[in-house]
Amino acid sequence: MHTGGCHCGAIRYEVTGEAAHSALCHCSDCRRSAGAPMVGWALFPEGGVKVSGDPVRYRSSDHVERHFCGKCGTGLFYSSATVFPGMIDIQTATLDDQSAFPPTAHIQMAEAAPWMEGAHKLPKFDRFPEE
């Protein structure tokens, strides 16, 4: 079993089983809903996810609902009976254990930010860079 939740703690969840996939999505919908250059997702059967709290649901397109905390705004889940029937995607950044479901692919690269290809070449710092 793995656990996770929103930033403020109003919503917590437990998930059992293995992920059908774990990927980093670069589509414009994910980027805009998260305010981030990509979003990590792990897909599970709906029956394997137990949620405590009441996420707000937002229909982001004809066949998709995004679930988030109404108090702090943290994005949590993605569901679509058309795209992934009987399944729910969990934003992996909301997991308590960030090593639980490492991504195995980048998806929707056709919509990635134009600078994403070279992002791995940027300087890296353990904290903020010294001036």
DRENFIVO-223171 format. One line per field, with one value per residue (C-alpha): residue number from 1; residue in three letters; x, y, z. Coordinates in nm, 4 decimals, always signed. Example, Ala and Ser with C-alpha at 12.3 -4.5 7.8 and 13.67 -1.06 7.14 Angstrom:
<nodes>
seq	1	2
type	ALA	SER
px	+1.2300	+1.3670
py	-0.4500	-0.1060
pz	+0.7800	+0.7140
</nodes>
This chain:
<nodes>
seq	1	2	3	4	5	6	7	8	9	10	11	12	13	14	15	16	17	18	19	20	21	22	23	24	25	26	27	28	29	30	31	32	33	34	35	36	37	38	39	40	41	42	43	44	45	46	47	48	49	50	51	52	53	54	55	56	57	58	59	60	61	62	63	64	65	66	67	68	69	70	71	72	73	74	75	76	77	78	79	80	81	82	83	84	85	86	87	88	89	90	91	92	93	94	95	96	97	98	99	100	101	102	103	104	105	106	107	108	109	110	111	112	113	114	115	116	117	118	119	120	121	122	123	124	125	126	127	128	129	130	131
type	MET	HIS	THR	GLY	GLY	CYS	HIS	CYS	GLY	ALA	ILE	ARG	TYR	GLU	VAL	THR	GLY	GLU	ALA	ALA	HIS	SER	ALA	LEU	CYS	HIS	CYS	SER	ASP	CYS	ARG	ARG	SER	ALA	GLY	ALA	PRO	MET	VAL	GLY	TRP	ALA	LEU	PHE	PRO	GLU	GLY	GLY	VAL	LYS	VAL	SER	GLY	ASP	PRO	VAL	ARG	TYR	ARG	SER	SER	ASP	HIS	VAL	GLU	ARG	HIS	PHE	CYS	GLY	LYS	CYS	GLY	THR	GLY	LEU	PHE	TYR	SER	SER	ALA	THR	VAL	PHE	PRO	GLY	MET	ILE	ASP	ILE	GLN	THR	ALA	THR	LEU	ASP	ASP	GLN	SER	ALA	PHE	PRO	PRO	THR	ALA	HIS	ILE	GLN	MET	ALA	GLU	ALA	ALA	PRO	TRP	MET	GLU	GLY	ALA	HIS	LYS	LEU	PRO	LYS	PHE	ASP	ARG	PHE	PRO	GLU	GLU
px	+0.0000	+0.1148	-0.0180	-0.0304	-0.2273	-0.2575	-0.0308	-0.2575	-0.3540	-0.7299	-0.7254	-0.5349	-0.5407	-0.4199	-0.3446	-0.2803	-0.1360	+0.1018	+0.0638	-0.0447	+0.1955	+0.3921	+0.4778	+0.5628	+0.2957	+0.3816	+0.0352	-0.0857	-0.3850	-0.1621	+0.0872	-0.1829	-0.3768	-0.0598	+0.1222	+0.4255	+0.6274	+0.5138	+0.3109	+0.3936	+0.1086	+0.0651	-0.2456	-0.4392	-0.7750	-1.0308	-1.1088	-0.7491	-0.7650	-0.9274	-0.9705	-1.0267	-1.1633	-1.3670	-1.1691	-1.3265	-1.3806	-1.3250	-1.4249	-1.1194	-1.2475	-1.5417	-1.4261	-1.1886	-1.2251	-0.9365	-0.9649	-0.7968	-0.8076	-1.0555	-0.8568	-0.4967	-0.5448	-0.3173	-0.3955	-0.4463	-0.6277	-0.7333	-1.0247	-1.1826	-1.4304	-1.3348	-0.9540	-0.8978	-1.2256	-1.2304	-0.8947	-0.7687	-0.4413	-0.2658	-0.0268	+0.2937	+0.4264	+0.1491	+0.2772	+0.4458	+0.7173	+0.8550	+1.0457	+0.7301	+0.6433	+0.9284	+0.8295	+0.9075	+0.8236	+0.7630	+0.4226	+0.2515	+0.5900	+0.4206	+0.2916	+0.6017	+0.7450	+0.9861	+1.2846	+1.2187	+1.4567	+1.7605	+1.6358	+1.8579	+2.1653	+2.0878	+2.3146	+2.2015	+2.2208	+2.1325	+1.9595	+1.9690	+2.2776	+2.5191	+2.5425
py	+0.0000	+0.3539	+0.6799	+1.0402	+1.3590	+1.7270	+2.0037	+2.1115	+1.7581	+1.7973	+1.5085	+1.1845	+0.8662	+0.5075	+0.3028	-0.0704	-0.2747	-0.1950	+0.0919	+0.0061	+0.2796	+0.5681	+0.8516	+1.2184	+1.3946	+1.7028	+1.7803	+2.1390	+2.0436	+1.8880	+2.1741	+2.4369	+2.2579	+2.2086	+2.5289	+2.3103	+2.2038	+1.8400	+1.6228	+1.2761	+1.0233	+0.6628	+0.4750	+0.2388	+0.0569	+0.2843	+0.0088	+0.0180	+0.3849	+0.4907	+0.8663	+1.0467	+1.3961	+1.5391	+1.6428	+1.9004	+1.7763	+1.9900	+1.8777	+1.9906	+1.8496	+1.6494	+1.3168	+1.4139	+1.5123	+1.6446	+1.6149	+1.8620	+1.9905	+2.2769	+2.4253	+2.4331	+2.3638	+2.0595	+1.8491	+1.4854	+1.2669	+1.2381	+1.0220	+0.9498	+0.6730	+0.7164	+0.7312	+0.5000	+0.3200	+0.1898	+0.3497	+0.6619	+0.8461	+0.9740	+1.2686	+1.1037	+1.4214	+1.3811	+1.0400	+1.0324	+0.8054	+0.9678	+0.6494	+0.4337	+0.4602	+0.6112	+0.7186	+0.4819	+0.7186	+1.0750	+1.1056	+1.3722	+1.5075	+1.6635	+1.9308	+1.9666	+2.3089	+2.3945	+2.4145	+2.0757	+1.8843	+2.0559	+2.0806	+1.7946	+1.9976	+2.2885	+2.3418	+2.1570	+2.2800	+2.0998	+2.4185	+2.7730	+2.8786	+3.1087	+3.4553
pz	+0.0000	-0.0792	+0.0610	-0.0470	-0.0277	-0.0937	+0.0349	+0.3232	+0.4328	+0.3795	+0.1304	+0.1838	-0.0218	-0.0158	-0.3246	-0.3484	-0.6286	-0.9080	-1.1507	-1.5052	-1.6118	-1.4672	-1.7028	-1.7309	-1.9352	-2.1386	-2.2836	-2.2663	-2.0462	-1.7812	-1.7974	-1.7582	-1.4853	-1.2791	-1.3715	-1.4376	-1.7433	-1.7038	-1.4668	-1.3363	-1.3408	-1.2244	-1.3415	-1.1110	-1.1054	-0.9353	-0.6826	-0.5576	-0.4549	-0.1262	-0.0757	+0.2561	+0.2070	-0.0767	-0.3863	-0.6142	-0.9699	-1.2748	-1.6254	-1.8224	-2.1532	-2.2881	-2.1424	-1.8617	-1.4968	-1.2899	-0.9131	-0.6778	-0.3218	-0.2880	+0.0036	-0.1225	-0.4950	-0.5187	-0.8261	-0.7299	-0.9827	-1.3459	-1.4560	-1.7923	-1.8707	-2.2371	-2.2130	-1.9114	-1.8242	-1.4657	-1.3919	-1.2165	-1.2660	-0.9541	-0.9702	-0.8516	-0.6881	-0.4278	-0.3129	+0.0285	-0.1143	-0.4282	-0.5166	-0.5305	-0.9008	-1.1026	-1.4537	-1.7375	-2.0250	-2.1388	-2.3091	-2.5216	-2.6328	-2.9371	-2.6951	-2.4746	-2.3940	-2.6775	-2.4378	-2.2728	-2.5010	-2.3494	-1.9896	-1.8688	-1.9712	-1.7342	-1.4305	-1.1167	-0.7554	-0.4303	-0.3156	-0.4581	-0.6544	-0.4769	-0.6261
</nodes>
